[in-house]
Amino acid sequence: MTVREILFFFAAVLGLAASNPAGAVDLQNRDKKSYDVTVNGSDGSSTTVTVKAGESVKDICSDCVILLGAGSVETRGRTTVKIEGGKISLTSAK
């Protein structure tokens, strides 16, 4: 195996590790109502996601701010964020 092949192999392994959502944030809607939340990623991306009543969304982001109405939660890594009583909050670190 040449040095170039070895470097390519390690780059591929690192790329797969970076795409793995091992540090992902989960979002749980504990209410009986759907909500539109805005997810602002650390990379500058912004997405609006509809979370149905009682729904859990796995791996919604890995490093982001999640906004619901006037409330927001800044989170990263293996955490769970909940919506309950119309408010958003950090539930736990996994």
Buried (B, 14 or more C-beta within 10 A) or exposed (E): EEEEEEEEEEEEEEEEEEEEEEBBBBBBBEBEEEBEBBBBEEEEEEEEBEBEEEBBBEEBBBBBBBBBEEEBBEBBEBBBBBBEEEEBEBBEEE
